[in-house]
Every structure is written in structure tokens, then in C-alpha cells.
Amino acid sequence: MCGIIGIINLDRRRFSGELIAKGLSHLKDRGNGLGSGYAGYGIYPDNPDDWCFHIFFTSEDARLKTEQRLDAAFKVTKKEPLPVKPMTSVKRPPLIWRYFLKIPAIRPTSTGSAEEREKKYIFALVMEINSSGEGAFVASSGKNMGIFKGVGFPDEMAEFYRLDEYRATAWTAHNRFPTNTPGWWGGAHPFGLAELSLVHNGEISSFGINKRYLESFGYHLALQTDSEAILYLFDFLTRIHRLPLEIAAVALTPPHWEIIDCLPPDEKKLYTALRMIYASCLINGPSALVLGFDSGMMGLNDRIKLRPLVAAESKSFAYISSEESGIVAVAREKLKKIRHPAAGEPVIFKYRPTKNQIKPVTNRDGSKTGGHQS
């Protein structure tokens, strides 16, 4: 049932959260009021280099204990309750705080680039807090992004979190209809880890093997939903195994063997290797998802396309949704293309390079001219 939608401005221009809330409201019939939420990228331009944690607490004691951990692990540059609008229709919300954090110098013995070391550091803290059993759950933990979610309908969560006061370069959103997992604040979508956010429609029958595989690499699944596993699989494949996003998508939703057998030799060799190496990462069951990341967003269906997914583009925007109506409702420009991705086909939209990202091309004689390398 669940409704999903993502909107990105390809030129990195920030736009109001009202737009994504309007799009998600057109998918209201796909939820039952037991969960909805939004993820925004570029929402904290005054603190673009700080890691920002949005955290749910079940008690004041849980908050104080968690803050002791944060004080020991980071330089806390700012902390405050996340601004919300009290509403009678939003029942029993947790304590919701946000923290802007700087990571101390990491030991030079750590391997990988500075960015990889920081993400590894963030991963360890998020897993520690979420699995502590002390009543604290990290909703989001990226730079210049944040997740706003809870138990309620889309319009209620947008009003509760005062989404109209935020502007982002990209938004993803979810309207939940939980089936075999509980509807609670931590289990609402999107799910986040570092710069990644995920909204998902469906359920995965491979959850057991996916969970065991992830746990063998230090992941702790504490949010009581199979969608959390999909997010962590993307993190594992792209951050730890450094697979390109397109290849990670194939590892999660590979072609069937009878299709692989008909491919050209090089492709057959690649897909065979992916299926064998990442057999425990394969996600089975009806699924459609939108993955947000720091340079764009991706939509992906299951291998049979048992859940709907639509993608569209205009001059400055791109959209991914479970319903074409959600896209049409918010399109500010004429849509140039509307398409329905095939089963297991990733559709990826990335920001266009800005002028200061375009590097000059060095000619054979040593002179430099404007180029298109980004």
C-alpha cells in the first residue's frame, strides 16, 4: 500500500517543504495514519559541515544519558529541541532533539579517506545508540540533511514539524500502511544513516537472511521493520564494499538466472559474480523504494515489479513516485518525460555540476580551456 515520492531540483536550488507535503497528500489513501515522514537535503545551510543528529527519546533520562555519549564522542556545536507545533491529533510524540556535531581528529592509523573514516565513526555511534535499549533512536545522522517522521497522516506530520519553514534541494517522503510490523515513531519512514535516506513500499521475504548477513558486519537492526535492512544493505555495499550505486542496485535486485544465461559473455560474468558474492543481499518480495543520497536520489523496483513506480523530469526538476498523480500535482514546469521503470531497473537523478565544479580541460599544448569534467 505505502505511498512514496521524491522531488529533486537538478540545479541545487532550494524549495519549500510545502511542495513535498502537497505531493504526499495526494498519496494519502496509501496510508492509514500509522506513519509518515519526510527527508530533506540542504536544509541546514548555516551548518553545512556539521553532522546533524535528529534523535527520538522516550524519556528525559534517556536524553541525558545519550547526551553524555555525544559529549564524549563529538564537539557539540549546537543542541536544541526540534521545533514542532503541538497538535491534539498527534498522539504521544517522543522527545525530539537535534544536535549539530563535529567529529574530533580521528587516529591516523584508521584506514580510508577522511570522508570514509568519518562515516565509519558515525555508523558506530548510530548503531550504539539505537541498540542500547535505553530509549533513544537516531532518526537521521547526515550533513546538511534531516528526517522528520512520526505516527500520523502526511498533512499532520508536515504541520507538526513545521515543514513549510524548511527549504531543501531534494525531498523524499513516505505515507505508511504497516502490515506485519508495528506503527511507531522509530519505525516510520524515511530511515536514515549518514547521508542516506530510504522510503520503501512493500515487504521483503528475505528479511531473515538479510538481517543475519548485516549483523555479521556489525549492523544492529533495532527499528522493527524490514525496510531498515534495505537501507543498511545500500550503506554496506556503497560505503564498505565501495560499489557504484548502479551495481549495488543490481546486487539487491539482480536478473533471474534464465535472463543472465542469455546475456553477452561480459555481462553474464558480471551478473553471475554479483549473484554469487551477494546472495545474502538479494531482497525478495514486492518492493518499490526511493533512496536519497548527498548528490541525488534513486528509484528501484523489485525484480518482478510487484509495486508501482513512476519517474518524470521537467526542465529543472525530477520526480519519483508510487503514483503519477503525486507528480502531476506538484510539477512546477511542463513534464518532458514520464516513464515507468522496468523491474529491477534503477532510475537515478543527480544534481547537475555547477560552474565552480566544472574543471578546465588541459590541452595537449598545456593550455587550459573550459570543459565539462566534474
N, C-alpha and C positions, 0 to 999 in steps of 0.2 A: 503493500500500500504506500509506504512513505513517499513524501514529495521532496525532491532535491532540486536546487538551482544554483548556478554560479554566474556572476557577471564580472567581466574584466574590461577596464579601459586600456586598450593596447598602447596608448601613448603615456601611460602612468599618470593620467590626470585623475585627481581625487574627486569622488562624487558621494553624495549623501547616502546614509544608510536607509533613508526613506525608500529608495529605489528597490533595493533588495527585499525590503519588507513588503512592498507592494507586489513584487513578483511572487514571493512565497505565499502571500494571502490568497493568490489565485489557485494555490495548491492546497487550500485549507481542507477540502474534502478527503485528502490523502492522509490526514492525521486524525487523532481522537482526543487531543488535548493533553496527552501524557508526555509531551516532549517536543520542543522546537528550539532552534538556535541559529546563530549567525557567526561567521568568522570574517574579520576584516583585515586587509593588508594595507600598510601605510597609514595607520590611524594615529600613530604617535610621532609626528614629525619633530616634536621638541625633544624627544629622547630616542633618536633613530638607532643609536649604537648600544642601547641598554637592552638586556634581556628582560622581558616583561612577563611575570607570572600572574595569571588570574587564578585564584585559589578559592575553593569552597571549604568552609569549616562547619562542622556540626556543633561546635561549642566554642566558647571563649577560651577554655583551657587548651583545646586543640590548636587554636590560633597562636597562643603564646608559646606552646611547645614547638610549633613549626617555625615561628619567627626566630627562635633560638638557633634552629638549624640553618636558616637563611643567613642570620648574622655571622655564623661561623664559616659559611661557605662562600659568601659574597660580600661585596661592599654594597649596602643597600642605599641607593641614592634617593629613593622616594618610596613611601608606602602610604596607602590610604584605603578606606572602604571604597569599593567601586560604586560610583554614583548610580542610584536606582530611584525609580518612582514607586513609592508604596502603593499597592493595589489590592483591593479586597479579593479580586479574582485570582490572584497569585497566592497560593496557599503554602505556608510553612517554608519560605525560602531559607537557605542556609546563610551563614555569614559569608559575604563575598568581598574579598580584598584583592587589591593589585599591588605589585611590588616591581619597581624598576631596579635592576641589579647589574652590577659589573663583576666579572669574574677576575679573581686575583691572578697574578702571574702563575702559569702552570709550569711545573717542573720541566726543564729542557730535556729530561730523559724520556718524556712522553713522545710517542711516535705520531707521525702525520703532520699536516699543516696546522697553522694556528686555528683556522676555522674548524677543522676536524677535531682538534683537541677540545675546543670549546663545546662543540656539540656532544662529544662524549661526556664531558663534565655535566652538561645539562641533563643528558639522558640518565646518568647515575642518580642525580638529585631527584628527578621526577619519579623514577622507579622507587626510590627510597621513601619519598613522601606518600605516594599513592598506596604502597604496600605496607605501610607502618601499622595500620589498624588503629590509628589514633584520631580518625575523623577529619582528615584533610585530603583533598583531592585537587590536583593541578588541572585546571581546565585548559590552559594554554601556557606556552613557555617560550615563545619565539621573540624575535626582534621586530619592533615596529609593527606588531600584529596582535590581535586579541580575539578571544572567543567569548560569546555571550549566549548562554543557553540555560534551559531550565524546564520545569514542568508547566506547560501551558500551551495555548494556541499561538501561532505565529504573531498575530497582531498584539497579543498580550505580552509576549516576550520582547517585542520591538518597543512597546510603550514602557514596559518595566525597566529595560536597560537604557532608555532614552536614546535609541539608536539614531534618531534624527540629528543628534548633536555630533555624530562621528562622520568623518569623510574618509574614504578608502580608495585605493587604486583598483582593488578587486574585492569582491564579497562572495562567499558561498553560504548556503543556508539549507535548513532541513526542517521538515514537518513530520513528526514521528507517529507511527502506528505500531507500537510494540506488540509482538505476538507471543514469543516464548521467553522473553526477558522482561524484567521489571521496568516500569516507568518511574525514573527517579532523576534527580538533578545531575548526578555524575554520569548517568547512562544516557542522557540526552546528547544529540549530535549538535555541532561537529565535535570530533575528537581531535586533540592536538598534541604534537610532540615537536619541540623546537619550531622550525619554520613550516612544518607540515600540518595540514588540517584535512579532515576527511568527513564527508557526508555520504551516507550509504542507504540504499533502498533494497531490502531483501534479507535473506538469511543464508548462512553458509553451512552446509552439512559437513564440511571438512574441518569445522572449528576445533575438534578434539586434537587432531594431528597437528594442525597449525599452532595451537596453543603449546603443545608439548615441544614442538620444534623451537618456538620462540623462547620458551623457558630455558632451553639448553644453552641459550646465548645471553641469559641474564635479564630477559624481559619478564615483567610481572603484570599479569592481566587482572586488574582489580576492579574494573568498572562494569562487570556483569553483562557484557554484550559481545557478540561475535564481531561486531564492526570494529572494536578496539584492536582485534587481531589483524585486520586488514591494514590499518594504519601502521602498526608495528612491522608488518611484513614489508611495506614500502620503505620504512626507515631502515630496516635491516639490509635490504637489497641495494638501496641507493647510497646509504651512508657507510655501512660496514663493508659490503662487497663492491661498492662503487660502480654499480651497473647504471648505464644510462636509463632514464625514466622509461623510454620506449621498450627496452629489453626487460626491465623489471615488470612492466605490464604483461609482456609475453610469458614471463616466468609464472605469473599468477593466473593467467587465463590462456594457456597455450592451446594450439590447434589439437584436434583429435589425431590419434595415430594414423588413421586412414588418410587424413589430409596431409600429414607430414610425409607419408610414404610417396605422395605424388609431387612433392616439391623438387625443384632443381637441387643438385647434389650439395652445393654450399649451404643453401637454406635448410635442407634436410639435416645436414650435420649440425648446424647451429641449434635448430629446434629440438633435435634429439638430445643434444647435450643439456639444454635447458630443462627438458622434462626429466632427465635422469638425475641431474645435480639438485634440482629444486623441486623434487617430487613432493616434499612435505610442505612446500609453499603454495601448491596449487589450491585455489579456492573453488570449491564445487557448490552448486546451488544457485538459485535465482538472485542476481545481483546487478545493480547499477550504482555507480559512485561518481563523485566529483572530488578530486584531490587538489587542494590548494598548496602552492609552494612559493618560495620567495621570488620567482621570476615568471609565474603564470599559474595556469590551472589545467587539469586533465580530466576528461570523462572516460569511463570504461564500463563496458557491459560484461556479463558472464559469457561463457563460451557458446551458449545456445541462444542468447538474448531473450531470457525469460522475464526481463524487466525493461520498461521503455526508457529510451534516452534520445534526446534531440539536441543538436548543436546548430548554432547560427552565428553569422557575422554581419556586421554593418561597417561603415567607414572607420569608426573609432572604437567600437565595442565588439566583444564576443560573448556568447551565451552558451550555457549547457543546462539542460533541464530535463525532468521526467515528463514534462508536458509542454507542448508548443504554445499553449495558451499563456503560460507564465512568461515566456519570452516575448510574445507579441504585446502583452500588457505593459511591458516596461521599455520596449525598444524606442530609443530616442531618435533613431535615424532609420532610413529605409533598409530593410534586411536584404543583403545581397545574396545570401545563400542559406537555405535551411536544409539540413540533412539528418538522416537517421543512421548513426554509425553501425556497422555490422557487428555481429557477435565477436567479442574479444578484440575489437579494433579500438585502440586508444586514439582519442582526439585531443590534441594538445594545442593550447593557445599560450603564447609567450609575449611579454612586453617587447615592443619594437625598441631597437637601440636608439638612445638619444644622441645628440650631436657630440657631447663630450665622451660618449662611449665609442664613437667611430674613430678608429686609429688611422693615421696616414699610411698609405702604401709606399714602401720603399721600391723605387725603380732600379733597373739594372745599373744605371749610372750613379746610383747613390742618392739621387734627388727624391723628394717626397711629394706625393700628391694626395688629395683627399681620396679616401677609399671607403670600403664597405665592411671591413673586418671589424667584428665586435668582440 
